[in-house]
């Protein structure tokens, strides 16, 4: 059996071999999964905390699930609260705000929900949108819509990595860029 193909990711002095995964015919991506990788989460949070010092923000907002450890570590370093937009509505979430997104990794539409209790955390605040990987921008667009309806203003977007054929968008603070792999 041939060895799996990988892409080397380097962030803040450490590296990881990311497996390539087919997401469409002839298209593979390098899969970053920060869940359980304490070292990567910690160095990425430290590097992002330093990069974000130029922005005057009050709250971090992330989408469930793989970026949650990064939001926690970044919140701990900066002393900022963080809010998670969930991918499934539960009755205890009350009058949740919602927005649709298309994830490149799942290949199907998803919905993000802002718990009613978290609306007060965002109202009138300057926020940073945070993700592990920003690819098509669909998740960020959905996040922007929800936080705007909650009365917050987005003053920055940050990620461990951006992904795509082009370089990272200028308005995204990222630590690395992942190319797309076409067969």
C-alpha positions as CSV (number, residue, x, y, z in Angstrom):
1,X,0.0,0.0,0.0
2,X,1.5,3.4,-1.0
3,X,2.2,5.9,1.8
4,X,-0.5,8.5,2.2
5,X,0.3,11.9,0.6
6,X,0.8,14.8,2.9
7,X,1.6,18.5,3.0
8,X,4.0,20.0,5.5
9,X,2.5,22.8,7.6
10,X,4.8,25.1,9.5
11,X,3.5,27.5,12.2
12,X,5.5,29.4,14.7
13,X,8.5,27.0,14.6
14,X,6.7,23.7,14.6
15,X,5.6,21.5,11.7
16,X,2.9,19.0,11.0
17,X,2.4,16.5,8.2
18,X,-1.2,17.1,7.0
19,X,-2.9,14.3,5.1
20,X,-4.4,15.1,1.8
21,X,-8.1,14.4,1.5
22,X,-10.3,14.4,-1.7
23,X,-13.2,16.8,-1.4
24,X,-14.3,16.8,-5.0
25,X,-13.2,14.9,-8.2
26,X,-9.6,16.0,-8.9
27,X,-9.4,18.2,-5.8
28,X,-7.7,17.4,-2.5
29,X,-7.0,19.6,0.5
30,X,-4.5,19.3,3.3
31,X,-6.6,18.5,6.4
32,X,-5.8,20.5,9.5
33,X,-7.3,19.1,12.7
34,X,-6.2,21.0,15.8
35,X,-8.4,19.0,18.1
36,X,-6.1,17.2,20.6
37,X,-2.9,18.8,19.3
38,X,-2.1,20.9,22.4
39,X,1.3,22.0,21.1
40,X,-0.1,23.3,17.8
41,X,-3.0,25.0,19.5
42,X,-0.7,26.8,22.0
43,X,1.8,28.1,19.5
44,X,-0.9,29.2,17.1
45,X,-2.7,31.0,19.9
46,X,0.5,32.7,21.1
47,X,1.3,33.9,17.5
48,X,-2.3,35.1,16.8
49,X,-2.5,36.9,20.2
50,X,0.6,38.8,19.2
51,X,-0.7,39.6,15.7
52,X,-4.1,40.8,17.1
53,X,-2.6,43.3,19.4
54,X,-3.0,46.0,16.7
55,X,-6.8,45.6,16.8
56,X,-9.0,46.9,19.6
57,X,-11.5,44.1,20.0
58,X,-13.6,42.9,22.9
59,X,-14.9,39.4,21.9
60,X,-13.7,36.4,19.9
61,X,-16.3,34.5,17.8
62,X,-15.7,31.1,16.3
63,X,-17.7,28.3,14.7
64,X,-18.0,24.8,16.1
65,X,-15.9,22.6,16.3
66,X,-12.3,22.3,15.3
67,X,-11.4,26.0,16.1
68,X,-12.8,25.8,19.7
69,X,-9.5,24.9,21.3
70,X,-7.8,27.8,19.5
71,X,-10.5,30.2,20.7
72,X,-10.1,29.0,24.3
73,X,-6.3,29.3,24.2
74,X,-6.5,32.7,22.5
75,X,-9.1,33.9,25.0
76,X,-7.0,32.7,27.9
77,X,-3.9,34.6,26.6
78,X,-5.8,37.8,25.8
79,X,-8.4,37.8,28.6
80,X,-11.1,38.2,26.0
81,X,-14.4,36.3,26.2
82,X,-15.2,34.0,23.3
83,X,-18.5,32.8,21.7
84,X,-19.1,29.6,19.8
85,X,-21.6,29.5,16.9
86,X,-23.1,26.1,17.1
87,X,-23.9,23.8,14.2
88,X,-27.1,22.3,15.7
89,X,-29.9,24.1,17.5
90,X,-30.9,22.9,20.9
91,X,-34.1,24.1,22.8
92,X,-32.0,25.6,25.6
93,X,-30.5,28.0,23.0
94,X,-33.8,30.0,23.0
95,X,-34.3,32.6,20.2
96,X,-31.1,31.8,18.4
97,X,-29.9,33.7,15.3
98,X,-28.9,31.5,12.4
99,X,-27.1,31.6,9.1
100,X,-26.4,29.1,6.3
101,X,-22.9,28.2,5.1
102,X,-21.3,25.7,2.7
103,X,-18.3,23.8,4.2
104,X,-15.6,22.5,1.8
105,X,-14.8,19.7,4.2
106,X,-18.4,18.4,4.6
107,X,-19.4,19.1,1.1
108,X,-22.9,20.1,2.1
109,X,-24.8,23.1,3.5
110,X,-24.6,23.7,7.3
111,X,-26.4,26.1,9.6
112,X,-24.7,28.2,12.3
113,X,-26.6,29.2,15.4
114,X,-25.9,32.0,18.0
115,X,-27.3,31.0,21.4
116,X,-29.7,33.6,22.7
117,X,-27.6,34.1,25.9
118,X,-24.6,35.0,23.7
119,X,-26.4,37.8,21.9
120,X,-25.9,40.0,25.0
121,X,-22.1,39.2,24.9
122,X,-21.9,40.5,21.4
123,X,-24.3,43.5,21.4
124,X,-22.4,46.7,20.7
125,X,-19.0,45.0,20.8
126,X,-16.1,44.9,18.4
127,X,-15.3,41.3,17.5
128,X,-12.7,39.1,15.8
129,X,-14.0,36.2,13.8
130,X,-11.7,33.2,14.3
131,X,-11.5,29.9,12.4
132,X,-8.9,27.1,12.1
133,X,-8.9,27.3,8.3
134,X,-10.5,29.9,6.0
135,X,-11.0,28.5,2.5
136,X,-14.0,29.7,0.5
137,X,-15.0,32.3,3.0
138,X,-18.5,30.9,3.3
139,X,-18.3,30.2,7.0
140,X,-16.8,33.7,7.7
141,X,-19.7,35.3,5.6
142,X,-22.2,33.4,7.7
143,X,-20.4,34.4,10.9
144,X,-20.4,38.1,9.8
145,X,-24.2,38.0,9.1
146,X,-25.0,36.5,12.6
147,X,-22.8,38.9,14.5
148,X,-24.1,41.9,12.6
149,X,-27.7,40.9,13.5
150,X,-26.6,40.5,17.1
151,X,-25.5,44.1,17.1
152,X,-21.7,43.5,16.9
153,X,-19.2,44.9,14.5
154,X,-16.5,42.8,12.9
155,X,-13.1,44.5,13.1
156,X,-10.9,41.6,12.1
157,X,-10.8,38.0,10.9
158,X,-8.1,35.6,12.1
159,X,-7.2,31.9,11.4
160,X,-4.5,29.4,11.9
161,X,-4.5,29.0,8.1
162,X,-6.0,30.2,4.9
163,X,-6.5,27.8,2.0
164,X,-6.9,28.1,-1.7
165,X,-5.3,28.8,-5.1
166,X,-4.6,32.5,-4.4
167,X,-2.7,34.0,-1.5
168,X,-4.6,34.8,1.7
169,X,-7.2,37.6,1.5
170,X,-5.6,40.8,2.7
171,X,-8.2,41.3,5.5
172,X,-7.4,37.9,7.2
173,X,-4.7,37.6,9.8
174,X,-3.3,34.1,9.3
175,X,-0.2,32.1,10.3
176,X,0.1,30.0,7.2
177,X,-1.4,29.3,3.8
178,X,-2.5,25.9,2.5
179,X,-2.6,25.3,-1.3
180,X,-5.2,23.3,-3.0
181,X,-4.0,20.0,-4.7
182,X,-5.4,19.3,-8.1
183,X,-5.0,15.9,-9.8
